Amino acid sequence: MTVWRKSSYSGDGDNCVEVGHGVGIRDSKAPSTHLSVSSEAWSAFLKVVRAQ
């Protein structure tokens, strides 16, 4: 079973992106589907976002 989590910046809202370790990302409004993302791609994404 995958444990999904959302950013603490999302607050109590239900309109957010969630991350599942080793699985990918999904929209909290459509939890039955997800986008698979490799560890390398996720790390590259975080590096770019943090640099902003």
Sequence and secondary structure as in RCSB ss.txt:
>XXXX:A:sequence
MTVWRKSSYSGDGDNCVEVGHGVGIRDSKAPSTHLSVSSEAWSAFLKVVRAQ
>XXXX:A:secstr
   EEE GGGTT S  EEEETTTEEEETTSTT  EE  HHHHHHHHHHHHH 
